[in-house]
Amino acid sequence: MSRWGDILKARAERDGGMGPWGEWQGVPGTAAVQVRVRRSHPSPQGVSYRWGYQFRSVLPRPLSFEFRLGMVRDGPFDQVVRGLEPGRVVSGTVVLPTAGPIWVDARLLPDRPVSR
């Protein structure tokens, strides 16, 4: 195996078999949040894929939002991110039985007042 092949193999092992990150994209529900995803190789049975996702804020203040990520465009907003600071990234993974496409959307949550 070539040196480049060794490097690629080491990266794949380090990243858990995940492919490269896609480009940052806006989400339909708000211009304040961007997302990028990457997909793993199929499971040994070939029936599921692990999808990694990262969200970032484009606002100069902390924000909270709910999001959905799945195989259908109109699923429930079933995940929440609270207080995402500017310049920070929040990430996670989901397992889906599809190689793509997947649908991602987010909507801002109202700021919660601080109780004293």
N, C-alpha and C positions, 0 to 999 in steps of 0.2 A: 504494500500500500504506500502511496506517496505521502510526503509530509503534509500536503494539503488535505489528503484523505484522513490522516490522523487528526488534524485540527478539526475537520468537520465532524468526525466521530466523537471526539472529546466534547465539542459543543453540544451535540445531540444528547449525549449522556448527561451533561451538566444541566441542560434545559428539560430533561425528562422526555426526550423525543419530540419536543415541540418545534414547529417550524419558526421562521423569522417573523418578527412583528410586522403587521401591515402599517400603512400610513395612518396618521391621526386624521380622524373624520369627525365632522359635526354630527349631531344627532337631530332627528326631526323635531323633537319636542322643545328644545331650547338651544340657543346659540351660545349659552354660557358653559357648556360641557362638550368635551371632545372624547372620543373613544378610539382605541385600536385593539385588534384581536390577532390571535395566532392559533393555529390548529395543530394538534398532535397527529402522529401517524395513527392509522386505525389500530384498535385493540387486536390482540392475537386472533380473536374470533371474527374480526372485521365488522363488528356491528355497532361500535361506538367510537366517538372521538372526544378528546378532552380539548376544550376551547379555553384559552387564556384570554383575559380581558384586562384593560387598563383604562381608567377614566382620569381626566385632568380638567381643572377649571381654567377658564380663560379670563375670569374676573379678578380684580385686584383685592378681593375680600373673600373671607370664608363663605362657603355656600353648602347647602344641604339639598339633596335630590333623591328621588326614587327612580329606579330603572327596571327595565325588563330586557332579557336576553334569551332568545329561544328560536324555535323553528318557525313560528308563526308571527306575522306582523302585529296582530292585535291580541297579545297575551296580557295577563295582569302585570301591573307594576308591583313586583313582589320582593324587591331588594331596596334597601335604603342606605345612603351614605350621608353621614352628618358631619358638618364642620370641615369640609375639605378645604385646606389652606391653599392659597396661591402658590404655585410652583411645586406642589405635592401631587403624587399619583397614588390612586387606590387601585389595587389589583385583586383578581380572584380567578377561579376556574369553575367551569361547569362541564358536565359530561352530557353529550347529546348524541342521538343515533343518526347523525347526518354529517356529511362532509361539507355541507354548505348548500345554499347560503343560509346565514343566520340573520336574525333581525335584532337590532339594538335600538332602544329609545330611552329617553330620560325626561323627567320634568322636575322643575325646581319646587322645593318645599318652602313654605313661608318661614321667615326667620322666627325663631321662638324667643319670646322675651325672657330675660333673665329675672328670676324671682329672687327677692332679697329677704 
